Amino acid sequence: MGIQPEEAADFQRLAGPILYPDARFRAPAEAIERGAGPQSRLWQHGISGDLPIILMRIDSIDDIGQVRQLLRAHEYWRMKRLGVDVVIINERSSSYIQDLQQAIETAVLSSQTQPRFKKEFAQGAVIALRADLMSLEVRIQLQSIACVALMAHRGSIANQLALTLPARRATIPPQALIKRLLPRHTPLNVSETPLPALEFFNGLGGFAQDGREYVTVLEAGSSSPAPWINVIANAGFGFQVSAEGAGYVWADNSRENQLTAWSNDPVVDPSGDVIYVRDEESMALYTATSRPLRDHGRYLARHGFGYSQFEHQADGVALELLHFVPLEAPIRISRLRLSNHSGRPRTLSVTAYAEWVLGTSRSGSAPFLISHPDAESGALLVENPWNINFPGRVAFLDIGTQPTSWTADRCEFIGHGGSLAAPAGLRSHTPLSGAHGAGLDPCAALNRGVTLGVGESVDIVVLMGQSSSITEAKSLIARYRQADIDAELALVTAHWQTQLNAVQVATPDRAMDIMLNGWLMYQTIACRITARSGFYQASGAYGFRDQLQDGMALTFTSPDTTRAHLLRAASRQFVEGDVQHWWLPHSGQGVRTRISDDRVWLAYACARYIATSHDAAVLDEPVSFLEGAELAPGEHDCFFQPMIAGETASLFEHCARGLDQSIALTGEYGLPLIGGGDWNDGMNRVGEAGKGESVWLGWLLVHTLELFLPFAQQREKLSPATAPDTPRAERWRAHITALRLALESNAWDGQWYRRATFDDGSWLGSKESDACQIDSIAQTWAVLSGAAEPHRAALAMASLERELIRHDEQLALLFWPPFDQPQRDPGYIGGYPPGMRENGGQYSHAAMWAILAFAKLGEGSKAHGLFALLNPINHARTAEEVACYHVEPYVVAADVYSVAPHTGRGGWTWYTGSAGWMYRAGVEGILGIRREGGWLVIAPCLPQDWPGYSATLNIANTRYAVKVITTNEAPSAQLDGRILTRQQGEVRIPLDGKQHQLDVFIKPTTATEQ
């Protein structure tokens, strides 16, 4: 490449501002703000804007050497896998511009003809533009966004570095390095010492408020083994926060529009925003949370439904910080209550701090943020003109009054080499500078003073949010400055009571009650459906099959939500019948795949919704299709933005088209092709060549066809003239028969059902397999589908219990043994260490199906035993168990590891569909409560040792107080004292808008007789 060591060193130095924005290499702040605009404006010139840009302006052919040197630097960076775009603007006067343009283009072509090292990894382009063919708007924008702006006439890169970088700064004066004083921990009074009364307290946390609040108690120096978070959201705004107080905030989309930075680092657990309290006399800093700074006192974190609250006291001052989101507004309310118990007047200050993102990552968006104060309120407003997904949005941070001082410069607030644990801006009485504008390391820091007399308390309300305009942001700030915070919180609490109180149970298993009475449904609604984000994944997307399954848990609570999502999901189906495996709702971009089960889940979810709601009219709703390029042969998936097709059809047609395509994709054994994976995405190479088949998908498909067959028959009776030569109902009926036969003829392995076939016809999930000899879901769905021969289904579940349920380790494995250098490559699942996630660990989603399968077989004791085994509360009953399990005991973990040294350790929490299925397994499977249109059905499958249970049901404006009691007498039921007739062991009661008392008497053996 002809690069000398001295020149390479210059290229390395210039890489610094490419990786980390440096105002010294960029345009002046005024120029950055003047040229700010959307990324899409550059596309007309072939500039994506996805990579950092180095801009060189040249107006003389005498300086062509600087162009050649920059091109060498570009090749050097490409070799080092540093992606950067070089934009060269020819600014020579128009009469001589072509000569210089030819010289530039020749230099570019010459550099690109050189041999390239590691070219398969190289990123970045060189774009040569003529100033006279560009709009002034684009030229100004390029100067605004360039991370390095070079002028060719200033000489070589070495010369420009010398001009840009000043001599090394003098060392920081010693007085600026004085460490802050640690606050003294002085108990307020004797009553602070005892711990609050908590259920299932494990040394670190337990339940309060009748199980509706989880309280984490962090004594001196202690912390949760992994972040124990809460997810709080309304339809357009939300945040998550850990017991230590760290987390992030988003608006509209939890991945694409983060206001502060999401992190899934369980060790560092960084804070995206902080509220500091400073003693103006001692300069000691306090926070209500244990991050980013802490003393030796106790920190309490209370996670509840729709709120989190943090409590701490230091040096006689009690701090209580409440976070929540109103029901509809795009704003987080943070109320800091300070109470003076020190016996002397206190002079304090409060500083609210936030590190802005306004995009998908701080590193990608920070260079483009522009901040300015609102003169009227004193709030700091920030915009990201570069953001094309959420244009025109204005984020804000407000501290409730005109701040005493403020800054939008993170470098000033934290200081060189500083941290949020000891920010430079709070280490002296020097007020914050008021810096704002463009080209800063963006943040918001607002400071205000507080004086407290003896025994006094004061509330400081901090607002963080985002609006569609500056006017709306000002209006939102003004509204919530005047709001009654307790009244707003009461509305949130009432909302969650409505959402979660439809079914309230009291069983002999208190841990089961706590999960069923709130936490499972809260996890499903708040995290899976609304936020679509958790600590371990900020998705923001809808998964096609994911929220379809989640919605099935809303039978009692919110059937309208389920209905709306059925139509939303159907609109993401291509005209051919396949779907977007996941999509981003704000843009419609998503991924088209060969995953095979998506197209079946739509019909299954519709059938289950109609069974519970009797709303068959939903099938007549018109829904559009998508159109887009089909996957090429050998192409596994493709992410793109499809078009809305001109074709529209009923929801029934959408479901039927998916089922028809599934039938068409049938393999040699008569089973559905597994494609790019079925429910287990990680088995994406089992059928990579298009021949592998799925036993599990066979069970799901045959069951769904049986559920949907009556709707096809009904439509053909109503419109016989429009039926094809071979009516759907007839084709489906024939396929049901053939598929049942294929499953029993080919998939039975002697003790259990096999899982799938590879492309070469060899079996997976067989006793002959080197890995995955038995897979849970092939057995559970043999039962749940009702399609397997009964004695085989029972034997398969007995094999599952024997081979996959480890009672001593509290694990229910997905399959065993795990893949570890297998003979045949099953897919990316083999990339997980053995015993982790889907690779032979407990995958809780599948384990919930096992509960339902045992209940369907009438095995109430086994169903409840497995529910108790999977219940997260029972994985963290003691300090030793907490140290092993690591993760939150109040929400379901998607996976639990099964191989030493991590046996019993929880994995991914919150953002998992297993919560909704666990709720259904408990309420529908074990307690036997389900809805069928205007009726409730009670058909329990209880453990042998239970005396019964009670429940309060508030559904469709009807209230039932239910008691289920085991008796040695004949089974019976009484409604308001009147004898009811039981139908096939079930009790059916009307949803008539009244209040009732229902008593159901069952024999202890009733469950097994079912």
Buried (B, 14 or more C-beta within 10 A) or exposed (E): EEBEEEBBEBBEBBBBBBEEBBBEBBBBBEBBBBBBBBBEBBEEBEBEBEBBBBBBBBBEBEBBEBBBBBBBBBBBBBBBEBBBBBBBBBBBEEEEBEEBBEBBBEBBEEBEEEEBEEEEEBEBBBBBBBBEEBEEEBBBBBBBBBBBBBBBEBBBBBEBBEEBBEEEEEEEEEEEBEEBEBBBBBEBEEEBEEEEEBBBBBBBBBBBEEBBBBBBBBEEEEBBBBBBBBBBBBEBBBBBBBBBBBBBBBBBBBBBBBBBBBBEEBEEBBBBBBBBBBBBEEBBBBBBBBBBBBBEBBBBBBBBBBBBBBBBBBBBBBBBBBBBBBEEBBBBBBBBBBBBBBEEEBEBBBBBBBBBBBBBEBBBBBBBBBBBBBEEBBBBBBBBBBBBBBBEBBBBBBBBBBBBBBBBBBBBBBBEEBEBBBBBBBBEEEEBBEBBBBBBBBBBBBBBBBEBEEEBEBEBBBBBBBBBEBEBBBEBBBEBBEBEBEEBBEEBBEBBBEBBBBBBBBBBBEBBBBBBBBBBBBBBBBBBBBBBBBBBBBBBBBBBBBBBBBBBBBBBBBBEBBBEBBBBBBBBBBBBBBBBBBBBBEEBBBBBBBBBBBBBBBBBBBBBBBBBBEBBEBBEBEBBBBBBEEBEEEEBEBBEEBEEBEEEBBBBBBBBBBBBBBBEBBBEBBBBBBBBBBBBBBBBBBBBEBBBBBBBBBBBBBBBBBBBBEBBBBBBEEEEEEBEEEBBBBBBBEBBEBBBEBBBEBBBBEBBBBBBBBBEEBBBBBBEBEBBBBBBBBBBBBBBBBBBBEEBBBBBBBBBBEBBBBEEBBBBBBBBBBBBEBEBBBBBBBEBBBBBBBBBBBBBBBBBBBBBBBBBBBBBBBBBBBBBBBBBBBBBBEEEBBBBBBBBBBBBBBBBBBBEEBBBBBBBBBBBBBBBBBBBBBBBBBBBBBBBBEEBBBBBBBBEEBEBBBBBBBBBEBEBEBBBEBBEEEBBBBBEEEEBEBEEBBBBBEBEEEEBEBBBBBBBEBBBEB
